[in-house]
Amino acid sequence: MAWFKNVRSVHTLILCWLVTGGLNGLIAPAAAADSPIIAAASSLNPALNDLRQIFAADTSQLVRLSFGSSGNIARQIIRGAPFDLFLSADERYVRMLVERSLTIDRGALYAIGRLVLFVPNGSSIRAASELQDFERAVVDGSLKRLAIANPEHAPYGRAARQFLEATGVWDRLSQKLIVGENVSQTAQFAATGSVDAAILSYSIAVSPAMSRHGRFMVLPEKWHDPIRHRMVLLNGAGQTAVAFYSFLRGAAARDILERYGFSTPQGTP
């Protein structure tokens, strides 16, 4: 009889485990499977994390975020990466996916980004609005390390190269560049003070996590092509991804994006 009571006690403990902690472990993978993966350009990291939280609070729906350079994400999608929605910092990568019939439609233009010159705390370079100090530092050699994102697949890196070419300093700096895989990694170089200056997205430079590491100035748009951000739903996207896509086109999302320095065009040109 004592043995039976002990067995019954064990069964009770197992049942309690299933109903509480153990069952949570079983449910978690299913809940994760219902949360779509949103692939996004690194420049969106601060803003998109805010947007995800607002969306979850409003709808009780969760999305997972995966950040990288727009070009690398596009290549991953072509190889079959299981993303539901792609937020690119360069609309050409979205068009590339559209041409391969990997998307539900042609997507929507949701933001236009800005480029900044970021100067870490302790650097001798000044973030002056006329850029005279930057150009002087290039000429006299006091600018020894400049970080930019990879121009080959990062839209902000390509814009950075265009800016440096337009101002006539690309050839002087080509041997002094520290190249990040994407704009987020480039920001890490600046935050740690391992470079004298960096060319970043406005959205990352203005974020609380980054702004305390230095100062910045917004670069004139005339010196680089417009950084047009386009998003698109990918084939097989579920209801939550569709709802998040719709949310990103609404007024609340525009307010957040503008807070991080993006301009937000209306409509879907």
C-alpha positions as CSV (number, residue, x, y, z in Angstrom):
1,M,0.0,0.0,0.0
2,A,2.9,2.4,0.8
3,W,4.4,1.5,-2.5
4,F,1.2,2.4,-4.3
5,K,0.9,5.7,-2.5
6,N,4.5,6.5,-3.5
7,V,3.7,5.7,-7.2
8,R,0.6,7.8,-7.0
9,S,2.6,10.6,-5.6
10,V,5.1,10.4,-8.4
11,H,2.2,10.4,-10.9
12,T,0.8,13.5,-9.3
13,L,4.2,15.2,-9.5
14,I,4.5,14.3,-13.2
15,L,1.0,15.7,-13.8
16,C,1.8,18.9,-12.0
17,W,5.0,19.3,-14.0
18,L,3.1,18.9,-17.3
19,V,0.4,21.4,-16.3
20,T,3.0,24.0,-15.2
21,G,6.7,24.1,-16.3
22,G,6.8,21.0,-18.4
23,L,3.9,21.9,-20.5
24,N,5.3,25.3,-21.1
25,G,8.4,23.7,-22.7
26,L,6.1,21.7,-25.0
27,I,4.1,24.7,-26.0
28,A,7.1,27.1,-26.6
29,P,8.2,25.5,-30.0
30,A,4.7,25.6,-31.3
31,A,4.3,29.3,-30.3
32,A,7.7,30.1,-32.0
33,A,6.6,28.3,-35.1
34,D,3.6,30.6,-35.3
35,S,5.8,33.7,-35.2
36,P,6.9,34.8,-38.6
37,I,10.6,35.6,-39.3
38,I,11.0,39.2,-40.5
39,A,14.3,39.7,-42.3
40,A,15.4,43.3,-42.2
41,A,18.3,45.6,-43.1
42,S,20.6,46.3,-40.1
43,S,19.8,50.1,-40.3
44,L,16.3,49.2,-39.0
45,N,17.5,47.5,-35.9
46,P,16.6,50.2,-33.3
47,A,13.4,51.3,-34.9
48,L,12.1,47.8,-35.7
49,N,12.6,46.5,-32.2
50,D,10.4,49.4,-31.0
51,L,7.8,48.6,-33.7
52,R,7.8,44.9,-32.8
53,Q,6.9,45.7,-29.2
54,I,4.1,48.1,-30.2
55,F,2.7,45.5,-32.6
56,A,2.8,42.8,-29.9
57,A,1.1,45.1,-27.4
58,D,-1.7,46.1,-29.8
59,T,-2.3,42.6,-31.4
60,S,-0.8,40.0,-29.0
61,Q,1.0,38.7,-32.1
62,L,4.7,38.0,-32.1
63,V,7.3,38.4,-34.8
64,R,10.9,37.3,-34.9
65,L,13.6,39.6,-36.3
66,S,16.7,38.7,-38.3
67,F,19.0,41.5,-39.3
68,G,21.8,41.7,-41.9
69,S,22.9,43.6,-45.0
70,S,20.1,43.8,-47.6
71,G,22.2,42.1,-50.3
72,N,23.1,39.1,-48.1
73,I,19.4,38.7,-47.0
74,A,18.3,38.7,-50.6
75,R,20.7,36.0,-51.5
76,Q,19.6,34.0,-48.5
77,I,16.0,34.3,-49.7
78,I,16.9,33.1,-53.2
79,R,18.6,30.0,-51.6
80,G,15.4,29.3,-49.7
81,A,15.7,31.0,-46.3
82,P,12.4,30.7,-44.4
83,F,11.6,34.4,-44.1
84,D,8.0,35.8,-44.3
85,L,8.7,39.5,-44.8
86,F,11.7,41.3,-46.2
87,L,12.5,44.9,-45.2
88,S,15.3,46.0,-47.5
89,A,17.3,49.2,-47.3
90,D,17.6,49.1,-51.1
91,E,14.5,48.6,-53.3
92,R,16.6,47.0,-56.0
93,Y,17.0,43.8,-53.9
94,V,13.2,43.6,-53.6
95,R,12.8,44.0,-57.3
96,M,15.3,41.2,-57.8
97,L,13.1,38.9,-55.7
98,V,10.0,40.0,-57.6
99,E,11.6,39.1,-60.9
100,R,12.3,35.6,-59.5
101,S,8.6,35.2,-58.5
102,L,9.6,34.8,-54.8
103,T,7.2,37.5,-53.5
104,I,3.4,38.0,-53.2
105,D,3.4,41.3,-54.9
106,R,5.8,44.2,-55.7
107,G,5.9,45.4,-52.1
108,A,5.8,49.0,-50.8
109,L,8.2,51.8,-50.3
110,Y,8.1,52.4,-46.6
111,A,11.1,54.8,-45.8
112,I,13.9,56.8,-47.2
113,G,17.1,56.7,-45.1
114,R,19.8,59.3,-44.4
115,L,23.5,59.1,-44.1
116,V,25.6,60.6,-41.3
117,L,29.2,61.1,-40.4
118,F,29.6,59.8,-36.9
119,V,32.6,60.8,-34.7
120,P,33.3,58.7,-31.6
121,N,34.0,60.3,-28.2
122,G,37.7,61.1,-28.0
123,S,38.3,61.4,-31.7
124,S,40.2,64.4,-33.0
125,I,37.8,64.8,-35.9
126,R,35.0,67.2,-35.7
127,A,31.5,66.6,-36.9
128,A,31.1,70.1,-38.4
129,S,28.2,70.9,-40.6
130,E,30.5,72.3,-43.4
131,L,32.6,69.1,-43.5
132,Q,35.7,71.3,-43.8
133,D,37.4,69.6,-40.8
134,F,36.7,66.2,-42.2
135,E,38.2,67.1,-45.5
136,R,41.2,68.7,-43.8
137,A,41.7,65.6,-41.7
138,V,41.8,63.5,-44.9
139,V,44.3,65.7,-46.5
140,D,46.7,66.1,-43.5
141,G,46.5,62.4,-42.6
142,S,45.0,62.9,-39.1
143,L,42.0,60.7,-40.2
144,K,43.7,57.3,-40.0
145,R,40.7,54.9,-39.8
146,L,37.3,55.4,-41.3
147,A,34.6,52.8,-41.0
148,I,31.9,52.2,-43.6
149,A,29.6,49.3,-44.4
150,N,30.5,47.0,-47.3
151,P,29.6,48.8,-50.5
152,E,29.2,45.4,-52.3
153,H,26.0,44.4,-50.5
154,A,25.1,47.1,-47.9
155,P,23.1,50.0,-49.2
156,Y,24.5,52.4,-46.6
157,G,28.0,51.3,-47.6
158,R,27.3,52.0,-51.2
159,A,25.9,55.4,-50.3
160,A,29.0,56.0,-48.2
161,R,31.3,55.3,-51.1
162,Q,29.3,57.6,-53.4
163,F,29.7,60.4,-50.8
164,L,33.4,59.9,-50.5
165,E,33.7,59.8,-54.3
166,A,31.6,63.0,-54.7
167,T,33.7,64.8,-52.2
168,G,36.9,63.7,-53.9
169,V,38.5,61.8,-51.0
170,W,37.8,58.1,-52.0
171,D,41.2,57.5,-53.4
172,R,43.0,59.0,-50.4
173,L,40.9,56.9,-48.0
174,S,40.6,53.6,-49.8
175,Q,43.6,52.2,-47.8
176,K,42.3,53.5,-44.5
177,L,38.8,52.0,-44.6
178,I,37.6,49.6,-42.0
179,V,34.8,47.8,-43.7
180,G,31.9,46.3,-41.7
181,E,29.7,43.5,-42.9
182,N,26.7,45.8,-42.5
183,V,25.9,49.2,-40.9
184,S,25.4,47.7,-37.5
185,Q,28.8,46.2,-37.4
186,T,30.2,49.5,-38.7
187,A,28.5,51.2,-35.8
188,Q,30.3,48.8,-33.4
189,F,33.7,49.9,-34.7
190,A,32.7,53.5,-33.9
191,A,31.2,52.7,-30.5
192,T,34.4,51.1,-29.3
193,G,36.5,54.0,-30.5
194,S,38.5,51.8,-32.8
195,V,38.1,54.2,-35.7
196,D,38.4,58.0,-36.0
197,A,35.0,58.3,-37.7
198,A,32.3,56.2,-39.4
199,I,29.7,56.7,-42.0
200,L,26.4,55.3,-40.6
201,S,22.7,55.4,-41.1
202,Y,20.9,58.2,-39.3
203,S,18.6,55.6,-37.7
204,I,21.5,53.9,-35.8
205,A,23.4,57.1,-35.0
206,V,20.3,58.7,-33.3
207,S,19.5,55.6,-31.2
208,P,20.0,55.9,-27.5
209,A,22.5,53.0,-27.5
210,M,24.7,54.7,-30.0
211,S,24.3,58.4,-29.5
212,R,26.1,58.3,-26.1
213,H,29.2,57.1,-27.9
214,G,29.8,60.2,-30.0
215,R,28.3,62.9,-32.1
216,F,27.2,63.1,-35.7
217,M,26.2,65.3,-38.6
218,V,23.7,64.4,-41.4
219,L,25.3,64.4,-44.8
220,P,23.7,66.2,-47.8
221,E,21.5,63.9,-49.9
222,K,22.9,65.4,-53.1
223,W,26.1,63.4,-52.6
224,H,24.6,60.0,-52.9
225,D,21.7,58.2,-54.5
226,P,18.4,58.1,-52.5
227,I,18.4,55.3,-50.0
228,R,15.0,53.9,-50.8
229,H,13.7,51.2,-48.4
230,R,11.2,48.8,-49.8
231,M,9.5,45.9,-48.0
232,V,7.7,42.9,-49.5
233,L,5.8,39.8,-48.4
234,L,7.4,36.6,-49.5
235,N,5.6,33.6,-50.9
236,G,4.0,31.6,-48.1
237,A,3.7,34.4,-45.7
238,G,1.1,33.8,-43.0
239,Q,-1.5,36.0,-41.4
240,T,0.7,37.5,-38.7
241,A,3.3,38.5,-41.3
242,V,0.5,40.1,-43.4
243,A,-0.8,41.9,-40.3
244,F,2.7,43.2,-39.4
245,Y,3.2,44.4,-43.0
246,S,0.0,46.3,-42.8
247,F,1.0,47.8,-39.4
248,L,4.3,49.0,-40.9
249,R,2.3,51.1,-43.4
250,G,0.2,52.8,-40.7
251,A,0.5,56.1,-38.9
252,A,1.9,54.6,-35.7
253,A,4.8,53.0,-37.6
254,R,5.5,56.1,-39.6
255,D,5.8,58.1,-36.4
256,I,8.4,55.6,-35.0
257,L,10.4,55.6,-38.3
258,E,10.4,59.4,-38.4
259,R,11.7,59.5,-34.8
260,Y,14.7,57.5,-36.0
261,G,15.4,59.9,-38.9
262,F,13.6,58.2,-41.8
263,S,11.3,60.1,-44.1
264,T,8.1,58.1,-44.7
265,P,6.5,58.4,-48.2
266,Q,2.8,57.7,-48.6
267,G,1.4,55.1,-50.9
268,T,3.2,52.3,-52.7
269,P,5.2,53.8,-55.6
